[in-house]
Amino acid sequence: MPVKIAPSLLSADFAHIADQIAAVEAGGADYLHLDVMDGRFVPNITWGPKIIGDLRKLSKLTFDAHLMIVEPERYVDDFRSAGADIITFHYEATNHAQRLLTHIRSLGAKAGIALCPQTPVAMLQDIIEDCDLVLIMSVNPGFGGQRFIPRSFEKLREARELIAGRNPPCILEVDGGVGTENIRGVVDAGANAIVMGSSIFGTTDPAATVRVMRRLATE
């Protein structure tokens, strides 16, 4: 499966958001990663369905919504209606992960599940067949610009082994602290979707940076 590059809009300049989106599109980005934070599951607060609905008018790229919120089951319908193509929630945020994965798929979206750094991959054993995407957090969720947690390489390898054995089409995504120095490493560990925020939007030419990241990930 080709590697997907997913710039995270959390790190974009929202005063020039249309230009920022156009830049990463021009660079060949595959997804736009949308970090939804509620101030409860994580300390920060970002945006809700209204903002995503407005952003949807600016791009035809796949919208990859990452819900860092408690009780995600209350809100997935709204995010789907707003234009999210992939809806990922946290294993730690709901008591009924399998039911929610099934419901997201019933809405016509791809269903993803995210694991915080302290949550073992083994927790996915009974639900891996219900996942279209597994997201390994390589930082603690809630803030951009954090340093990559080295243990994440092993978690990616563990997740890749589980996926390969039981659900090969499932996407394995990594989010947090990925840049030029380690993007090849996370791909070698099994990731085939890479979320990057400040590593792309913190540069002077996001379009060129997306192209560089893809080359590093695939060469």
C-alpha positions, -999 to +999 in steps of 0.1 A: +000+000+000+015+034-010+025+057+019-001+084+026+011+119+037-013+136+061-005+172+070-021+182+103-040+214+101-035+220+138-001+235+129-013+255+100-018+293+100-056+297+101-053+334+091-042+320+057-058+286+059-070+284+022-034+291+011-020+266+035-044+239+022-036+248-014+001+245-007+000+210+007-024+199-020+001+212-046+028+192-028+008+160-033-006+155+002-031+126+004-051+134+035-058+165+056-055+155+093-080+173+115-073+172+153-105+176+173-099+183+210-124+189+237-104+202+267-114+171+286-097+140+270-068+163+262-060+198+276-065+218+244-096+228+226-097+230+188-127+229+165-159+211+160-181+200+130-189+236+120-152+244+112-147+211+095-177+217+074-163+251+064-129+236+056-146+210+035-154+237+010-117+244+004-105+209-005-114+176-021-086+157-002-096+130+022-105+145+055-089+124+083-106+134+115-089+124+148-113+128+177-094+134+209-127+137+228-146+119+255-178+101+245-170+102+208-201+082+201-222+113+207-205+133+179-194+110+151-226+115+131-220+153+131-184+149+120-195+126+092-221+151+081-195+179+081-174+160+056-150+137+075-140+107+053-121+089+080-132+092+117-107+080+143-115+079+180-095+069+210-097+034+225-093+051+259-123+074+253-152+049+250-165+017+266-179+003+234-152+006+208-164-023+186-199-008+184-186+026+175-163+012+148-193-005+133-215+026+135-189+048+118-187+023+089-225+024+087-223+061+081-201+055+050-168+066+066-137+047+073-134+038+110-102+043+129-090+037+164-061+055+181-039+043+209-022+066+234+015+059+242+006+039+274-020+017+257-007-016+243-014-029+208-027-061+224-059-041+233-069-044+196-069-082+195-107-085+196-115-056+173-088-054+146-111-068+119-135-039+125-108-013+119-101+005+087-073+024+103-051+021+134-034+052+147-004+048+169+003+080+189+040+086+190+035+115+214+010+121+241-021+136+224-031+172+229-002+194+217+018+199+185+055+200+183+064+172+207+093+148+205+088+114+191+086+086+218+112+059+206+091+030+219+066+039+191+088+021+166+082-012+184+045-004+187+043+001+150+060-032+144+035-049+167+005-033+151+018-041+116+022-078+126-014-079+139-028-061+108-008-083+084-022-115+100-058-105+104-068-074+084-043-066+057-062-037+041-062-017+074-042+015+073-015+019+100-011+056+108+015+073+131+011+108+146+035+129+166+071+140+163+077+127+128+101+146+105+129+142+081+151+124+106+127+096+114+101+093+086+119+065+070+121+047+103+084+048+109+077+035+074+102+007+079+084-002+112+052-006+092+034+028+090+017+036+057+001+069+067+022+096+083+007+126+101+030+157+103+021+191+116+049+215+124+073+194+103+053+206+073+035+238+082+065+251+102+086+253+071+088+282+046+075+261+017+050+234+028+044+222-007+081+215-012+083+199+023+055+175+014+074+164-017+106+159+004+088+139+030+073+116+003+107+111-012+122+102+021+093+078+029+095+060-003+131+060-016 
